[in-house]
Amino acid sequence: MNTTKYKWWRFLAIIFAFTLIAAACGDDDDDSEPSTTQPADDSDMAEDSDDDSDMAEDSDDDGDMAEDGSDDGDMAEDSGDDGDMAEDGGDDGDMAEEMAHISDECNIPNPSDNVEIDIMGWEFPIVTQYAEELDDCEDGNYSFNYQFLDSVEARNAMTQDAASGSPSFELYQGSNAFVSELANQGFVMPLNDLVDKYRDEYDLDQIDQAFWDMASLDGNIYAIPMVSNTMHVFYNEPALAELGVDVPSTFDEAFEACAAIQDAGYDIGFLYMLSAGWAWQIEFDSVIGALGTTAIDPVTAEPNFNSPEGIEAATLLQRMWQECAPNASGSYSTDDVQAAFQTGEAILGHTWASRAGAMDDPEASTVVGEIQFAPALSPGTGILAAPAYIDGWMIPANTPEDMVETIFLAMLAATDLESQQAAAQYGLVTRSGVSHPDGPRDAAAAEASLVNGRGADLTHPAAGIARAKLGEALVTILDGTSVADALAAAEEAYLSEASEQGLL
């Protein structure tokens, strides 16, 4: 697999194709807001069952099996070309299955011709594992070029690529919010027929219906869910114990804890990541959701930004920045937040569940085994300020018809049971009962945050506009804009664009 962090020739090609509309397209990094809606930075619901852990461990450890599977690639290819041989193999089910698929590690048919698939996404540990699962299919006639970019840049690039009408990529990675945005614009293909065709063979009903719903819009499935994600509290257990600080469960308790930690000499009392517009928007939606409402009405799309709940939500986030981590919350990226916990700079805070596994990485963490996890904070309502996200694979609209099923099978290869068992070492996956013996230790905190949190992003066509305008306005709080003025600006911008598009 050809995996690169930045492949500028492809970016230049995309940008060239969009010269005439460049003013409408973002050129943002971690700390800025793109012109379209902002989905999750990275995106996982783990089950506690370890029943399949031995199988996952064996599939990773058995290098000979992987090697043997690759040696049999020619046989698999030949069998696909020889109809008589395939028919004769029907008497021997095991032989037919072995010849029909690339290998045990890539359990899909080997295409008769070489197939090159370019994939766009953003990288975090569990996605890296899925990329390695795709790599197993290169023992056959597949080849993959995976473009890992910053999450905001990747979303902008995918949106521009799809809008061109002639996409340069064959596979997109994205969160449920991004799936719905692309689907609302007709930029990705519905997959219902292929999901139904391969449902039984690849046990797709093991993927919980809630995850399929998050990958769907108006009854059409637009992605195969591979990662589940949420946000929750991380804390350094021995450090808090030494200070006599209890793990908070509400925002009020968190403000008390952060003051005590700072009084003890730490610069960071409670760490939120609020350095970018998309981060403010996600956290705002989570807090206002925990207060019992949504940023816009899910039916009429009328904004609730300036409601009492909206003011309270934005004020809580402003306090988290100003009072608890003034030099970090407003400047640290998600990777910076992860590193702050790994190095002991932060001993209490809130971030993505997908970063839990990194806490025990001995090559990066100085606090292996010391970071523990708790559910997300609540504003006192009993609802947790935590989102529910998935990441999934999508196929761009206007992909050549003769390639679609071959691409879909590659998506299945990277989300089958064996792949998810391997990926569970790094985060939360979407097949029920799948875990890994060396997986992250945050399953209980993540599950509580998912089940008791604010839920998934809205899929109304206007929701993407609301997310974008909220992000653009709320991040200006870092520059001194008042909460009331920021929300008023977001409301005005949202009403203008949503009305112009006939969505109100």
N, C-alpha and C positions, 0 to 999 in steps of 0.2 A: 504494500500500500504506500502510495505517495502522500504523506501527511505533512502539511506545511502550516506555519502560523500565519503568514501573510503571502499571498501569491498575487503580486501587484499587476501582472499582465492581465489577469482576469478582472481585477477591479477596474483597470484602465479601459478594458473592453466594455464593461458595464457602464462606466461613467461616460464613455464616448457615445454609447447608444442613447444616453439620456441628456445630451448636451442641451437640447431644446427645452428641457424641463428641469434643469439643474437647480433653479431657484427654489423648486418645490421639494428637493431631496436633501435629507440631512447629511452632514459629514461630521458625525459626532463620535466622541470617545466615551470612556466610562463616566465622565463627569459632566456630560451634556445631554441634551434631550433631542431625539430625532423628531422629524415632522410627523411621524405616525405614532400610534400608541405604543406604550412600553410594557411588554410582558415581563415575566419573571427573569431575573438575572440568570439563573440557571435552575434547572429543575432536575418526590420519590415515595407508597404506603407499604411499609414492611410488615410482614406477618411474623409471629413469634415462633412458628413451627420450624423445627430443624430436621424434619423427616427426610428432606432431600439433600441434606448437606453433604452426605458421603458421596452422592453422585456428583455434586458440584466439585468436590475436592478431587475425586478420581479423574474427572474430565480434565482438570487443570494439570494434574500431576502425571498423567499418562502420556508422556511425550512420544513414546513409541507408537501409541495408537494414532496420534495426530500425524506422525511421520508416515505411518503405513497408509493412512487415508489419502495423503497427498500422492503417494506412489501409485495409488490405484486410480488417479485422475484420468489417465488415458483409457483405462477399461471403462470408466463411467462414460467418457465421451464417446467411445466406440459403440457402447451399447445403445446410446441415444441415436446413433446413425444407422444401426442395424435393426430394422423393425422385426425381422425374423428372430433374431437373437433375443430381443426384448420379449417377444411373444412366447418363445420356448421357455424363457426364464419364469414364465407364469407358473410352471410346475414346482418351482423352488422359490418360495416367497423370500427367503433370506437372501439368495443370490440376486433376485430381481431388485430388491431394495438396495443392496450394496452397489450394484451396477448403475442404478438410476440416479444416485446422489453423489455429490462431490466427495464427501468424507463424513465420518461420524461427527466431526466438528462443524461441518457446513452441510447440513442435512437438507439440501435442495437440489433439484436437477441441474446437471451441468449443461449450460447452453452449447449448442453445436458450433456457434461462432463466438469469437472474442467479443466481450461486452465491457465497455469502459463506463464507469459511473462516477460522475463528479458530485460531491456532497458538500453542502455548506452548513456550518453550524458553529457553536461556541463550545469550548472545552472545559470540562471539569472531570474529576476522576472517573465517575461512572460512565461518562460518554467516551472517555479514552478506552475503557474496557470494551464498550460496544464496537468501537472502531477496530479493536483487535479481533473481535468476533467476525467482523466483516473480512478482515485480513485472511481468515481461514479459507474463505471462498476463492482466494486467488490461487489455491491449489488446482482449481478448475479454470474455466475460461473467463472468469470475472477479473476486472482490475478496478481499483478504487482510488480516487484522489479526494481526500478529505480536507476541506479548507476550514481550519479553525481560526476564527477572528474574535475580536472583542464582541460581546453579546449585542451591544447596540449597533456596531458596524455590521455585524452579520445580519441582523434583522433588516437594516436599511438595504444592504446588498441584495438580500433575497427578495425584498419587495420590489426593488428596481429591476432585478432579473426577471421576476414573474411578469411585471407590468410591460416588459418589452414585447411580450407576445411570442417570443422565440427564446425560451430560457436556455441559458448556457449550462445550468446545473440540472441534474436528473433527480436529485433527492435533497429535500430540505429537512432540517431539524428545527423544532420550535416548541414553545410552550402552548398551553391551551388558549391563552389570550391571543397569541400570534396566529394560531391555527384558525380561530374564528375571524380574525381580521383578514387574513388571506382568503378564507372561504367566502366571506361577505363580498369581496371584490372579484370573485371568480378566478382567483389566481392559483388555486390548487384543485386537484381532481377528487371527486367522490370515489370511495373505495369499496362501497357496499358489496358489489358483485364479487369482487375478489376475496373480501373477507368471508362471505358466505361460501364461496367455492373451496376455500382452504380451512374453514373453521374447524372441521373435525380432524383433518390430517395434522394440523399444527396446534390442536387443543386451544383454540383462541378463546373459548369460554373460560379458561383459567384466568384471563384478564378480567378483572372485576368490571361489571357493567357501569359503575360510576366513572371509571376511567374512559371507557368507550364514550360515555355521554360527554365527557370533557373534550374528547377529540371529535365531536360531532356538532353539526349545525343543521337545524330543521330536518332532522331524521337522516341526514347524510353523514357518513363517517369519512373524515378527511385525513386521519393520521392513525398509525399504529402506536398506542401508548407504550413507552419503554421505561420511563423514569417517573416516579412520583416524588413530589417535593413539597415542603412546607417550611416554616420558620419556627424556631423555639429558643428557649434560654440555654446558653452555655455557661458553665461556671467551674472555676478551679476549686475543687472541694477542699484540699488541705489549706489553701490560702484563705478561703472564707472562714474555715474553722479556726484558723489562727487568729483572725480578727474578731471572731465571735459574731459574724454576720450571717443571718439566715437567708436562704434562697427565697427571693420574692415571688409572689404569684399574682400580684396586682401592680398597677403603675404606682400607686401611692407607696407601697412597700418598696418598689424599685428605687424611687426617689430617696427614701430613707436609707436604703442600702448604699446607694451611690455616694451619698454624703459621708457615710461612715468610712467607706473605702478611701475616698479622697482625703478625709481627715487623717487617715493612717499613712498618707504619703504617696498614694498612687495618683497619677495624672488622670487615669480613666476610671470613673466610678461605675458606669453602666454604658456599654458600647452598642449603639445603633449605627447602621451605615446610612447616612443621609447626604452623601456627597454628590449625588446625581438626581436629576429630575425623576427618572423612572423609579428610583429608590423611594423618594418622597411619595410618589403616587401609590406604589404598592403598600407602603406602610400606612398611608392615609386611608386607602380602601380597607385595610385590615382593621384599623382602629375604629373607623366609622361603622364598619360592619359589626364589630364587637359591641358598638353602642346601639345596634339594632336597626340600622338603616343602610342604604347604599348610596353611592355618589350620585347616581341618577336613578330615576324610577325605572324598574326593569320592563315596564309595559309602555309607558308614555314617553320615557326618556327625558322627562323634565328634571332639571338639576336639583340636587339637595346640598350643594356645596356650602351655601350660607345658612344652613339650618343650625340650630344650637348644637346638634351632634357634630356637624362639620367643623364648627369653631372649636369645640372641645377636642376633637381628634387632632387637628392641626396644632393646637396649643400644647397638647401632650408631647407631640413630636418636637416642637420648638424647645420645650423644657428639657427633653432628652438630650438635645444638642447643646443648649446653653449651659445647663446645670451639671450634666453628667459626663460629658466628653467634648468640651468646646474645641479642643485642638485635634480631635480625631473623627468624631461623627461627621463633621462637615467636609472632611478631606480624604478619608480612607475609602478605598474601593473594597469590594467584597474580598479580594485576595489579601488586601491589607488587614482587614478585620480577622481573617483566618490566621494570618501570621501573628497578629497581636495576641491571640489566644495561645498559639503554639509557643511563643517566646515568654509568656508570663506578663507581657505588658498590660493585657486586659485579663481580669479574673472574673468578670461578670458581664453578660451582655446577651444580645439577641441576633441570630443570623440564620442562614440557610441550613436545613437539615443535611443537605448534600455535602456540607463541609465537615460533618462529624467524623467521618473516617480519617480525615487528615490530621485530627488531633493525636492519633496514635501512630503516625508515620515517623519512625525513628530517625529518618534522614532529614526531617524538617521540624520536628517538634521536640522541645526540651522538657515537655510536661506529659510525656506518654503515660496514660493511665490515670492522670490527675484531673482531666476535664470530664465533668459529668454533665448531665442534661436534664432539663425540666420543661414542662409545657410552657407555651407562650404566655405572656402577661394578659391579664384581663383588666378592663377599666372598672371592674366591680359589678359587671352585669352577669357574670357566669359564662359569657361567650369570650373565647380567646382571640386575641388580635393576631391571627395567623391565617394565611391563605392556603388554598388547596390548588396545587399545580401538577401538571404532567409535562413531560417533554415527549414528543413523538416524531416519527418519520412521516414526511409528506412527499407527494409527487406533484411537481408543477403542472398546471394546465398547459395544454398544447405540447406536451411531451409526445413524441412519435408513438402512434398507437401500437406498433409492433414491438416497442420496448417496454411498455407499461407492465406487463405481467412479469417479465424478467426482473425489472426493478423491484416490483412488489415482493417477489420471492427472496430477493436479497434482504429486504426489510424483515421478512419472516426469519431469515437465517440469523439476524442480529437481535431477534426478540423471542426466539424459541426458548423452551425450558432450559436447555443447557446454557444458553447465553445469559439468561436472567439469573441462573444460579451463580454463574461466574461474576456477573455485574453486581450481585447483592453484596459482594465483599466491600463495595465502595459506596453503596447508598440504597435507597428504597426503590424497589422494582414494582411491576404492575401485576404479576401473576400471583394468585392467591397461594399462600403456604410456602413461598419460596424464600429461603434465607441462605446465609453462608456462615460457616463456623467462625470465620475471621471478620465478619461484617461489623459495621459501626454499632456502637452500644447505645444508640439513641432511639431504638425502636419504640419504646414506651412513650417517650416524650413526643416523638413525631406523630405517633398514632393519636395521642390525646389532642395534639394541636390540630390534626386533620379532622378528627371527629367532632371536636368542640369549637372549631374555629369558624371564621366567617364564610368559608366555602370558596367556590371557584369564581373567577371573574365573570361578569355579565357578558352575554353574547349578542346583545342588541347591536344593530349596525352603528348606533351612535356611541356605543361604549368606548370604542377605540379613540374617538375624538375627545371624549371626556378624559380618558387616561392621559392623552398627550397634553391637553390644556392644563390639567391639574399638575402634571410634572413640570411643565414650563413655568407655571406660576409659583408653586410651592417652593421650588429650589431657590427662588429669590429671597426667601426668608433669611437665607444665609447672608444676604447682602444688606439686611436691615428692613426689608419690607414687613409690614405688620401682617399678622395672620388674617385679619379682616380684609385688608387691601389685596393680599395674595388670592384669597378665595373669591373676592369680587372680580378680580382680573380674570381668574379661571372661568368664572361663570359667564362673564361678558364674551370672552373668546369662544367658549363652547356654544353659547346660544347663537352667535353669529354664524359659525361654521356649520353647526348642525341644522340650522334653519336654511342656510344657503343650499345644503344638500337635500333638503326636503325630509329630514328625519324627525322633525318636531311638528 
